[in-house]
Amino acid sequence: MSGGYDEGYRRCPCFWGTSPGSYVKILTRYVRSFDGLKVLDVGCGEGKNAVFLAGLGAVVDAVDVSPAAIENGTRMWGKVSKVCWMVADIRELELSQEYDIVVAYGLCHCLNDSTEVSTVVAKLQAATARGGYNVLCAFNDRGQDLLSAHAGFEPCLLGHSDYLSQYASWTVLAASDSDLTERHPHNGIDHTHSLTRILAKRRHDVG
C-alpha cells in the first residue's frame, strides 16, 4: 500500500517537499482558528501537511504505512511538539477519537480496489466531528502517466464522480478534476497525473 514511493523515500531526504497541498491551503480560508483543533493526516508521507497545520496551532496525528516516510519526516522536521508520528495501516488502525479535520492526500489510489476506497473514506468520515472537514486528493481514472516515472505501480483509479458521490451528504466547499505535472527528485522524470481534489464539510445533521 506504500504506492511505490519507498524507493524515493530511501533515495531522497525530502521526497515530497515542504509546501502543503493546495487544498490544505484552501482549508485555511474556511477555518478561522486552528488552535487546539484535532487533525488526522493519513497517508502523511513526510509530513508537509501535518507540520503546516501544526504550525497554525492544530494537534496532528500523522500516519503513514511506510516506515521510510516517517523516518524522513522526523529527521527532516525535527521535534514538532504538536505532531504525533505513527507508522500504521489505515485499514487496520482503530480510530478511537473524533477529529476536526481529516486529511487524506495521496492515500486512496494506493488502496487495492474501489471497495477498499469506499470503506476507508467512510471510516475517515465517521471519525470526523460534525461540522468538521475532510481534505482528499487522489489519482483518478481520467489519465495517468505511470510508465515513465512510476513503472510497476498499479494504482486504484476511480472516477472523479465516484469520489464526489462519497461526499453527497456533505457540503462540498471546493472540488476539482485537474492535471498535475510533477518531477520526483529520485528520477527527475516529468510526468502528469489527473487528480481529484475535494474539500468538504460534514453537516451537523449527518449521522
C-alpha positions as CSV (number, residue, x, y, z in Angstrom):
1,M,0.0,0.0,0.0
2,S,3.0,2.3,0.0
3,G,2.2,3.5,-3.5
4,G,5.7,2.5,-4.8
5,Y,7.2,5.5,-3.1
6,D,9.6,3.7,-0.7
7,E,12.4,3.9,-3.2
8,G,12.1,7.6,-3.4
9,Y,12.0,7.9,0.4
10,R,15.2,5.9,0.7
11,R,17.0,7.8,-2.0
12,C,15.9,11.4,-1.1
13,P,15.8,13.0,2.3
14,C,12.8,15.1,1.2
15,F,10.8,13.4,-1.5
16,W,7.6,15.5,-1.3
17,G,9.0,18.9,-0.5
18,T,7.9,21.2,2.3
19,S,4.9,23.2,0.9
20,P,1.5,22.0,1.9
21,G,-1.0,20.7,-0.6
22,S,-3.1,23.2,-2.5
23,Y,-6.4,22.1,-0.9
24,V,-4.8,22.2,2.6
25,K,-4.1,25.9,1.8
26,I,-7.7,26.4,0.7
27,L,-8.8,24.9,4.0
28,T,-7.3,27.9,5.8
29,R,-9.9,30.2,4.1
30,Y,-12.7,28.4,5.9
31,V,-11.2,27.7,9.3
32,R,-10.9,30.9,11.4
33,S,-8.5,29.4,14.0
34,F,-6.7,26.1,14.1
35,D,-5.7,26.4,17.8
36,G,-6.3,23.1,19.5
37,L,-8.1,21.5,16.6
38,K,-7.5,17.8,16.3
39,V,-6.2,16.7,12.9
40,L,-5.7,13.3,11.4
41,D,-3.3,13.3,8.4
42,V,-3.4,9.8,7.0
43,G,-1.0,8.9,4.2
44,C,1.0,11.8,5.6
45,G,4.2,10.9,3.7
46,E,7.0,13.1,5.2
47,G,4.5,15.4,6.9
48,K,4.4,18.5,4.8
49,N,0.6,18.9,5.5
50,A,0.9,17.8,9.2
51,V,3.7,20.2,10.1
52,F,1.9,23.1,8.3
53,L,-1.3,22.6,10.2
54,A,0.6,22.1,13.5
55,G,2.3,25.4,12.8
56,L,-1.1,27.0,12.8
57,G,-1.9,25.6,16.2
58,A,-3.5,22.2,15.4
59,V,-2.7,18.9,17.2
60,V,-1.9,16.4,14.4
61,D,-1.8,12.6,14.3
62,A,0.4,12.0,11.2
63,V,0.0,8.4,10.0
64,D,1.7,6.6,7.1
65,V,2.1,2.9,6.3
66,S,5.7,3.5,5.2
67,P,8.4,3.5,7.9
68,A,10.8,5.2,5.4
69,A,8.3,8.1,5.0
70,I,8.0,8.6,8.8
71,E,11.8,8.3,9.2
72,N,12.3,11.0,6.6
73,G,9.7,13.2,8.2
74,T,11.0,13.0,11.8
75,R,14.6,13.6,10.5
76,M,13.7,16.5,8.3
77,W,11.4,18.4,10.6
78,G,13.0,17.5,13.9
79,K,10.9,17.7,17.0
80,V,7.5,19.2,16.3
81,S,5.6,19.2,19.6
82,K,2.1,19.1,18.1
83,V,2.7,16.3,15.6
84,C,2.4,12.7,16.7
85,W,4.1,10.4,14.1
86,M,2.7,6.9,13.6
87,V,3.5,4.0,11.3
88,A,0.2,2.3,10.7
89,D,-2.2,1.0,8.0
90,I,-5.4,2.9,8.0
91,R,-7.3,-0.2,7.0
92,E,-6.3,-1.8,10.4
93,L,-6.0,1.3,12.6
94,E,-8.7,1.8,15.2
95,L,-9.7,5.5,15.3
96,S,-10.8,6.0,18.8
97,Q,-11.5,9.7,18.7
98,E,-13.2,12.3,16.6
99,Y,-11.1,14.7,14.5
100,D,-12.0,18.3,13.5
101,I,-10.0,17.8,10.2
102,V,-9.1,14.7,8.3
103,V,-6.5,14.9,5.5
104,A,-6.1,12.1,3.0
105,Y,-3.6,13.4,0.5
106,G,-2.4,10.7,-2.0
107,L,-3.9,7.8,0.1
108,C,-6.9,6.4,-1.8
109,H,-5.2,5.5,-5.0
110,C,-2.7,3.3,-3.0
111,L,-5.5,1.1,-1.8
112,N,-6.3,-2.2,-3.6
113,D,-9.8,-1.6,-5.1
114,S,-12.9,0.5,-5.1
115,T,-14.4,-1.4,-2.2
116,E,-11.4,-0.6,0.0
117,V,-11.6,3.1,-1.1
118,S,-15.2,3.3,-0.1
119,T,-14.6,1.6,3.2
120,V,-11.6,3.8,4.1
121,V,-13.4,7.0,3.1
122,A,-16.4,6.0,5.1
123,K,-14.1,5.3,8.1
124,L,-12.5,8.7,7.8
125,Q,-15.8,10.4,7.5
126,A,-17.1,8.6,10.6
127,A,-14.0,9.8,12.5
128,T,-14.8,13.4,11.5
129,A,-16.7,15.6,14.0
130,R,-19.9,17.2,12.9
131,G,-19.0,20.5,11.4
132,G,-15.5,19.1,10.7
133,Y,-13.6,19.0,7.4
134,N,-12.2,16.4,5.0
135,V,-9.4,17.2,2.5
136,L,-8.9,14.5,-0.1
137,C,-6.6,14.2,-3.1
138,A,-6.3,11.1,-5.2
139,F,-5.3,10.0,-8.7
140,N,-8.5,9.5,-10.8
141,D,-9.2,7.4,-13.9
142,R,-9.1,10.2,-16.5
143,G,-5.4,10.0,-17.4
144,Q,-2.2,8.7,-15.7
145,D,1.4,8.8,-17.0
146,L,2.7,5.9,-15.0
147,L,5.2,4.1,-17.2
148,S,7.7,7.0,-17.4
149,A,8.1,7.7,-13.7
150,H,6.1,5.0,-11.8
151,A,7.0,1.8,-13.5
152,G,5.4,-1.2,-11.7
153,F,2.9,0.9,-9.8
154,E,-0.7,0.0,-10.4
155,P,-2.9,2.5,-8.5
156,C,-6.6,2.1,-7.8
157,L,-8.2,4.5,-10.2
158,L,-11.8,5.7,-9.6
159,G,-13.7,8.4,-11.4
160,H,-13.9,11.9,-10.2
161,S,-17.7,11.5,-9.9
162,D,-17.1,8.4,-7.7
163,Y,-15.2,10.4,-5.2
164,L,-17.8,13.2,-5.2
165,S,-20.6,10.7,-4.7
166,Q,-19.0,9.7,-1.4
167,Y,-19.5,13.2,-0.2
168,A,-23.1,13.6,-1.4
169,S,-24.4,14.1,2.1
170,W,-21.6,16.6,3.0
171,T,-21.2,20.2,1.9
172,V,-18.5,20.3,-0.8
173,L,-16.7,23.6,-0.4
174,A,-14.2,23.0,-3.3
175,A,-13.6,20.3,-5.8
176,S,-11.6,19.9,-9.0
177,D,-10.6,17.3,-11.6
178,S,-7.3,18.7,-13.0
179,D,-3.9,17.6,-14.2
180,L,-0.7,17.9,-12.2
181,T,2.7,17.7,-13.9
182,E,5.5,16.9,-11.4
183,R,9.0,15.6,-11.2
184,H,10.2,13.4,-8.4
185,P,13.7,14.1,-7.2
186,H,14.9,10.5,-7.3
187,N,14.4,10.1,-11.0
188,G,14.0,13.6,-12.5
189,I,11.2,12.5,-14.9
190,D,8.4,14.9,-15.8
191,H,5.1,13.1,-15.7
192,T,1.4,14.0,-15.4
193,H,-1.5,12.7,-13.2
194,S,-5.2,13.6,-13.3
195,L,-6.2,14.4,-9.8
196,T,-9.4,14.6,-7.8
197,R,-9.2,17.1,-5.0
198,I,-12.1,17.7,-2.6
199,L,-12.6,19.9,0.4
200,A,-15.9,19.0,2.2
201,K,-17.5,19.9,5.5
202,R,-19.6,17.4,7.4
203,R,-23.0,18.8,8.1
204,H,-24.3,18.8,11.6
205,D,-27.3,16.8,10.6
206,V,-25.2,14.0,9.0
207,G,-25.1,11.0,11.3
